[in-house]
């Protein structure tokens, strides 16, 4: 199926988290996923992995991604989800296939009742590294710094964890803004 990277000790701490975020890096061959718990300003790695498909009919590959991602949601019970936005490149057919995989990445959490945040690749890099055009190795380094002890399942899983971290930062900023506005209105 797909590799799980978590221990039962990590999973049992869910009750202490304010939110559990599933980050998803869409892809047809490999769809990365990463789960982090957020408690206040603290982030904790829960699990990460990659849903993979092999060559074959597109419909079967999309179905496999759907089933694998559904299993991740069932196993880790996230409260929030975030997906990287697709960028358009020169290969129209490749972009279209990636868009279909992204549809699965959006559908599965939405079907589970989760709101799905969407972030451009540059926004994810800026939130995690501080620079919107950071290299993949810089992103991996910062993910390791922000989630000590993480065992990264691969580059797509690393990107998914970065997406989850980005969503955590944006959610925290939104919460601070709401609190400030509420204090100002009182």
C-alpha positions as CSV (number, residue, x, y, z in Angstrom):
1,X,0.0,0.0,0.0
2,X,2.1,2.9,1.3
3,X,4.7,3.5,4.0
4,X,3.5,4.8,7.4
5,X,6.1,6.7,9.3
6,X,4.8,7.1,12.9
7,X,4.9,5.5,16.3
8,X,1.9,4.8,18.5
9,X,3.3,7.2,21.0
10,X,3.1,10.0,18.5
11,X,-0.4,9.1,17.5
12,X,-1.7,9.0,21.0
13,X,-0.8,12.6,21.7
14,X,-3.6,13.9,19.4
15,X,-5.7,15.0,22.3
16,X,-3.1,17.7,23.3
17,X,-3.2,19.3,19.8
18,X,-5.2,22.3,18.9
19,X,-5.3,21.0,15.3
20,X,-4.0,18.1,13.2
21,X,-3.1,19.2,9.7
22,X,-2.7,16.9,6.7
23,X,-0.5,18.5,4.0
24,X,-0.8,17.0,0.5
25,X,1.7,17.4,-2.4
26,X,-0.3,16.3,-5.4
27,X,1.2,14.0,-8.0
28,X,0.1,11.2,-10.2
29,X,3.1,8.9,-9.7
30,X,3.7,9.9,-6.1
31,X,1.4,12.0,-4.0
32,X,3.2,13.1,-0.8
33,X,1.4,13.4,2.5
34,X,2.4,14.7,5.9
35,X,0.6,15.0,9.2
36,X,1.5,17.5,11.9
37,X,0.0,18.4,15.2
38,X,-0.2,22.0,16.3
39,X,-0.4,23.0,19.9
40,X,-0.1,26.7,20.4
41,X,3.0,27.6,18.4
42,X,4.5,24.1,18.7
43,X,4.6,21.7,15.8
44,X,4.9,18.0,16.2
45,X,5.5,15.5,13.4
46,X,2.9,12.7,13.4
47,X,3.5,10.8,10.1
48,X,4.5,11.2,6.5
49,X,4.6,9.1,3.4
50,X,3.9,8.8,-0.3
51,X,0.9,7.4,-2.1
52,X,2.3,5.8,-5.2
53,X,0.9,4.4,-8.5
54,X,2.4,2.4,-11.3
55,X,1.9,2.8,-15.0
56,X,-1.5,1.8,-16.3
57,X,-4.8,3.3,-17.1
58,X,-5.3,6.8,-15.7
59,X,-8.7,5.9,-14.1
60,X,-7.1,3.0,-12.1
61,X,-4.2,5.2,-11.0
62,X,-6.6,7.9,-9.7
63,X,-8.7,5.3,-7.9
64,X,-5.6,4.0,-6.2
65,X,-4.6,7.5,-5.1
66,X,-8.1,8.0,-3.8
67,X,-8.0,4.8,-1.8
68,X,-4.6,5.4,-0.3
69,X,-5.3,9.0,0.7
70,X,-8.6,7.9,2.2
71,X,-6.7,5.4,4.3
72,X,-4.4,8.1,5.5
73,X,-7.3,10.3,6.6
74,X,-9.0,7.3,8.3
75,X,-5.8,6.4,10.2
76,X,-4.7,9.9,11.3
77,X,-8.0,11.8,11.6
78,X,-6.8,15.2,10.6
79,X,-8.9,18.3,11.5
80,X,-7.5,20.4,8.7
81,X,-6.0,19.8,5.3
82,X,-3.8,21.8,2.9
83,X,-2.9,21.2,-0.7
84,X,-0.3,22.7,-2.9
85,X,-1.6,24.6,-6.0
86,X,-0.7,23.4,-9.4
87,X,1.5,25.5,-11.5
88,X,1.1,25.4,-15.3
89,X,4.2,24.3,-17.3
90,X,4.9,23.8,-21.0
91,X,3.7,20.3,-21.1
92,X,-0.1,20.7,-21.3
93,X,-0.8,16.9,-21.0
94,X,1.4,16.6,-17.9
95,X,-0.3,19.6,-16.3
96,X,-3.7,18.2,-17.0
97,X,-2.8,14.8,-15.4
98,X,-1.4,16.6,-12.4
99,X,-4.6,18.6,-12.2
100,X,-6.6,15.4,-12.0
101,X,-4.4,14.1,-9.2
102,X,-4.8,17.4,-7.5
103,X,-8.6,16.9,-7.8
104,X,-8.2,13.7,-5.8
105,X,-6.1,15.6,-3.2
106,X,-8.9,18.1,-2.8
107,X,-11.8,15.7,-3.0
108,X,-10.7,13.2,-0.3
109,X,-10.3,15.7,2.6
110,X,-13.4,17.6,1.4
111,X,-15.4,14.3,1.4
112,X,-14.1,13.8,5.0
113,X,-15.6,17.1,6.0
114,X,-12.3,19.0,6.2
115,X,-11.8,22.6,4.9
116,X,-9.0,22.5,2.5
117,X,-6.4,25.3,2.3
118,X,-4.6,25.9,-0.9
119,X,-1.1,27.4,-1.2
120,X,1.1,28.3,-4.1
121,X,4.6,26.6,-4.1
122,X,6.3,30.0,-3.5
123,X,4.0,30.7,-0.5
124,X,4.9,27.3,1.0
125,X,8.7,28.0,0.5
126,X,8.4,31.5,2.0
127,X,6.5,30.2,5.1
128,X,9.0,27.4,5.7
129,X,12.3,28.8,4.5
130,X,11.7,32.5,4.4
131,X,12.4,32.8,0.7
132,X,9.8,32.1,-2.0
133,X,12.3,30.6,-4.5
134,X,14.1,28.3,-2.1
135,X,15.7,25.0,-3.4
136,X,14.3,21.6,-2.4
137,X,17.3,20.9,-0.1
138,X,16.7,24.1,1.8
139,X,13.0,23.2,2.3
140,X,14.0,19.7,3.5
141,X,16.5,21.3,5.9
142,X,14.0,23.6,7.4
143,X,11.3,20.9,7.7
144,X,13.9,18.8,9.7
145,X,14.6,21.9,11.9
146,X,11.0,22.6,12.6
147,X,10.1,18.9,13.1
148,X,13.0,17.4,15.1
149,X,13.6,13.7,14.6
150,X,11.5,13.5,11.5
151,X,12.3,10.6,9.2
152,X,11.3,11.9,5.7
153,X,9.7,9.3,3.5
154,X,10.8,11.0,0.3
155,X,10.8,14.4,-1.5
156,X,7.1,14.4,-2.0
157,X,6.5,13.7,1.6
158,X,8.9,16.5,2.6
159,X,6.9,18.9,0.4
160,X,3.7,17.7,2.0
161,X,5.1,18.4,5.5
162,X,6.1,21.9,4.3
163,X,2.6,22.5,3.1
164,X,1.2,21.4,6.5
165,X,3.7,23.8,8.2
166,X,2.7,26.6,5.9
167,X,-1.0,26.0,6.8
168,X,-0.2,26.0,10.5
169,X,1.5,29.4,10.2
170,X,-1.4,30.8,8.2
171,X,-4.0,29.4,10.6
172,X,-2.1,30.8,13.6
173,X,-1.8,34.2,12.0
174,X,-5.6,34.2,11.2
175,X,-6.3,33.3,14.8
176,X,-4.1,36.1,16.1
177,X,-5.8,38.6,13.8
178,X,-9.3,37.4,14.8
179,X,-8.4,37.8,18.5
180,X,-7.0,41.3,17.9
181,X,-10.1,42.4,16.0
182,X,-12.3,41.0,18.8
183,X,-10.3,42.9,21.4
184,X,-10.6,46.1,19.3
185,X,-14.3,45.7,18.9
186,X,-14.9,45.2,22.6
